[in-house]
């Protein structure tokens, strides 16, 4: 159940919609994520006419304080970037040396992002039962497919992995994430030992296992990495007081920078001794060790 061949953790700064619909803020958040040492900057992509019913589209936002439009549909449209803008963001990521990705919520969005061909595409917990979209990602795209398992039963998890195993791509292209869907999630609901369970069920069947955290602070991400999460995803913003629903569960630059620092330190520490008495111990051994 445990993977003791640790690789350096891959850290995703989940910008999502924290750019508030402003393209320049999106680019600024990419720069900040890069400066903090994250490996990837990730966004979200929705085609709201496909994703929402007419009733949902025209309904008021459930939290008017966070709304960017008169209706929920108008709010969501305000936060969306076009395929061309996502292409510009991906090119900007390449320019400054950080990976680009996005979560896709529907078939149209998946098709548009597949055409951009990023290194990986993420499927959020809310959409991991959209098999028409999963089929598109499995069959029409050659990169990694990352899928969060928040608010997902164990039977549904098995169905998702089986679906990718049908064409033999799960082992080489599928990355699954332990996740609890909440904003923010109290520590007792993070349930880190689910990473162990995912290893027990899928460790030999998928490419990697990750952790998508919606908790506060950075203390427990190191535990997730130690338990074997190769990918660590955290929501990221410049200012947690900004307007929007995800900012409160996001890390600011100082927090992300410390997270990267601490995960790097944990990675360096996660090894066995190369010899029974290390060179650094010899001076103290000679000085302090009781002789028989």
C-alpha positions in Angstrom: 0.0 0.0 0.0 2.9 2.3 0.5 5.3 3.6 -2.2 8.8 4.1 -0.7 10.3 5.1 -4.1 9.4 8.7 -3.6 9.7 11.1 -6.5 9.7 14.8 -6.1 6.1 16.0 -5.6 4.3 17.7 -8.4 2.5 20.8 -7.1 -0.5 22.2 -8.9 -1.6 25.8 -8.2 -5.4 25.5 -8.9 -6.2 29.0 -10.0 -9.6 27.9 -11.2 -11.9 30.9 -11.4 -9.9 33.0 -8.9 -8.9 35.3 -11.7 -12.5 36.7 -11.4 -12.9 36.8 -15.2 -9.9 39.1 -15.7 -7.3 37.8 -18.2 -4.5 40.0 -16.8 -5.2 38.7 -13.3 -5.0 35.2 -14.6 -1.6 35.9 -16.1 -0.5 37.5 -12.8 -1.6 34.4 -10.9 0.5 32.2 -13.2 3.5 34.4 -12.6 3.0 34.2 -8.8 2.5 30.4 -8.9 5.8 30.1 -10.9 7.6 32.4 -8.4 6.3 30.3 -5.5 7.8 27.1 -7.1 4.6 25.4 -8.3 5.0 23.0 -11.2 1.6 23.7 -12.8 -1.0 26.5 -13.0 -4.4 25.1 -13.5 -7.7 26.7 -14.6 -11.3 25.6 -15.1 -13.3 25.4 -18.3 -17.1 25.3 -18.7 -19.5 25.6 -21.5 -22.4 26.8 -19.4 -25.1 26.3 -22.0 -24.2 22.6 -22.1 -23.6 22.2 -18.4 -26.6 24.0 -17.0 -30.3 23.5 -17.6 -32.3 26.6 -18.7 -33.7 26.8 -15.2 -30.3 26.7 -13.6 -28.9 29.2 -16.1 -31.5 31.8 -15.5 -31.8 31.3 -11.7 -30.2 33.8 -9.3 -26.8 33.0 -7.8 -27.3 31.2 -4.5 -24.9 33.6 -2.9 -25.5 37.1 -4.4 -22.5 38.6 -2.7 -20.2 36.4 -4.8 -22.1 36.8 -8.1 -20.7 38.5 -11.2 -24.1 38.6 -13.0 -27.8 38.9 -12.5 -28.3 35.2 -13.0 -26.2 32.2 -12.3 -25.6 31.7 -16.0 -24.5 35.3 -16.4 -22.2 34.9 -13.4 -20.6 31.7 -14.9 -20.2 33.3 -18.4 -18.4 36.3 -16.8 -15.8 33.9 -15.4 -15.1 31.9 -18.6 -12.2 32.3 -21.0 -12.4 31.3 -24.7 -10.4 28.6 -26.2 -8.1 31.2 -27.8 -7.6 32.8 -24.3 -6.7 29.4 -22.8 -4.3 28.9 -25.7 -2.7 32.2 -24.8 -2.5 31.2 -21.1 -0.8 27.9 -22.1 1.7 29.8 -24.3 2.4 32.2 -21.4 3.0 29.3 -19.1 5.5 27.9 -21.6 7.2 31.3 -21.8 7.9 31.5 -18.1 8.5 27.9 -17.4 5.5 26.4 -15.6 3.1 23.8 -16.8 -0.5 24.6 -17.9 -3.7 22.6 -17.4 -7.4 23.1 -16.8 -10.3 21.1 -15.5 -13.1 20.5 -18.0 -16.7 20.2 -17.0 -18.5 19.2 -20.2 -18.0 17.7 -23.7 -17.6 21.0 -25.6 -15.0 22.2 -23.2 -13.2 18.9 -23.3 -13.1 19.0 -27.1 -11.7 22.6 -27.1 -9.0 21.8 -24.6 -8.0 18.5 -26.3 -7.3 20.7 -29.4 -4.8 22.7 -27.3 -3.1 19.4 -26.2 -1.9 20.3 -22.7 0.2 17.7 -20.8 -2.8 16.7 -18.7 -6.5 17.5 -18.4 -8.3 17.3 -15.1 -11.8 16.0 -14.5 -13.4 17.5 -11.3 -15.2 15.4 -8.8 -18.6 16.8 -10.0 -18.1 15.4 -13.5 -16.3 12.1 -13.0 -19.6 10.2 -14.0 -19.9 12.0 -17.3 -18.9 9.1 -19.4 -19.4 10.8 -22.7 -16.8 13.3 -21.7 -14.5 10.6 -20.2 -14.7 8.7 -23.4 -13.6 11.8 -25.3 -10.6 12.2 -23.0 -9.8 8.5 -23.1 -10.1 8.0 -26.9 -9.4 11.4 -28.5 -6.6 12.7 -26.4 -3.1 11.2 -25.7 -2.1 13.1 -22.5 -2.7 12.2 -18.9 -6.3 12.3 -17.5 -6.5 13.4 -13.9 -9.7 12.6 -12.0 -10.7 13.7 -8.5 -12.8 11.2 -6.4 -14.5 13.7 -4.1 -18.2 12.9 -3.4 -17.7 9.6 -5.2 -18.7 6.1 -4.0 -16.2 3.3 -4.0 -18.3 1.5 -6.6 -18.2 4.6 -8.8 -14.4 4.8 -8.4 -14.1 1.2 -9.6 -16.3 2.0 -12.6 -14.1 4.9 -13.6 -10.9 3.0 -13.4 -12.5 0.0 -15.3 -13.6 2.4 -18.0 -10.0 3.4 -18.7 -8.8 -0.1 -18.4 -11.1 -1.2 -21.2 -8.7 0.4 -23.7 -5.5 -0.4 -21.7 -4.7 3.2 -20.9 -5.3 3.4 -17.2 -1.8 2.3 -16.2 -0.1 4.8 -18.4 -2.5 7.8 -18.5 -4.9 7.8 -15.5 -4.1 9.7 -12.3 -6.7 9.6 -9.5 -7.0 12.0 -6.6 -8.1 11.5 -3.0 -10.4 14.5 -2.3 -13.2 15.7 0.0 -15.5 18.1 -1.8 -16.1 21.1 0.5 -14.9 24.7 0.8 -13.1 24.7 3.1 -12.9 21.2 4.5 -12.3 20.7 8.3 -9.4 18.5 9.1 -11.5 15.6 10.4 -13.2 15.4 7.0 -10.0 15.4 4.9 -9.6 11.7 5.6 -6.0 11.3 4.5 -6.0 7.5 4.9 -8.2 7.3 1.8 -4.9 7.6 0.0 -3.9 4.2 1.5 -7.2 2.8 0.4 -6.7 4.1 -3.2 -3.3 2.5 -3.2 -4.7 -0.8 -2.0 -7.4 -0.8 -4.7 -5.7 1.0 -7.6 -2.0 1.4 -6.9 -1.0 -1.2 -9.5 -3.8 -0.2 -12.0 -3.3 3.6 -12.5 -0.3 5.8 -13.3 -0.3 7.7 -10.1 -2.3 8.8 -7.1 -2.7 12.4 -6.0 -4.3 14.6 -3.3 -6.6 17.5 -4.0 -6.9 19.5 -0.7 -9.6 22.1 0.2 -8.5 22.5 3.8 -6.9 25.5 5.5 -3.2 25.8 6.0 -0.4 23.6 4.8 0.4 21.2 7.6 -1.3 18.1 6.3 -0.1 18.2 2.7 3.2 16.8 3.8 1.3 13.8 5.3 -0.5 13.3 2.0 2.8 13.2 0.2 4.3 10.8 2.8 1.3 8.5 2.3 2.2 8.4 -1.4 0.4 11.3 -3.1 2.6 12.1 -6.1 0.5 15.1 -7.1 -0.5 17.8 -4.6 -3.2 20.2 -5.8 -4.2 23.3 -3.8 -6.5 26.3 -4.8 -4.4 29.4 -5.2 -5.3 33.1 -5.1 -3.5 36.4 -4.6 -6.0 37.6 -1.9 -8.3 35.3 0.1 -10.7 38.3 0.7 -11.4 38.7 -3.1 -14.9 38.2 -4.3 -15.8 34.6 -5.2 -16.5 31.2 -3.6 -13.1 29.6 -3.8 -10.8 32.2 -2.4 -11.5 31.3 1.3 -10.2 27.8 0.7 -7.2 28.9 -1.3 -3.5 29.6 -0.5 -2.1 33.0 -1.0 1.5 33.3 -2.4 3.1 33.2 1.0 1.3 30.0 1.9 2.0 28.3 -1.5 5.7 29.2 -1.2 5.9 27.7 2.2 4.0 24.6 1.0 6.6 24.1 -1.8 9.4 24.6 0.6 8.0 22.1 3.1 7.2 19.5 0.5 10.7 19.8 -0.9 12.2 19.3 2.7 9.9 16.3 3.2 11.0 14.8 -0.1 14.7 15.2 0.8 14.0 13.6 4.2 12.1 10.6 2.9 14.9 8.1 2.5 16.7 5.3 4.3 20.1 5.7 5.8 22.8 4.9 3.2 24.9 3.3 6.0 24.2 2.3 9.6 26.1 5.3 11.0 26.1 8.4 8.8 29.2 10.5 8.4 27.3 13.4 10.1 26.9 11.1 13.2 30.5 10.0 13.5 31.7 13.0 15.4 28.9 12.7 17.9 29.3 9.0 18.2 33.0 9.3 19.1 32.2 12.1 21.5 29.0 10.8 23.2 28.5 7.1 22.6 29.1 5.1 25.7 31.7 2.4 25.2 31.2 -1.0 26.7 
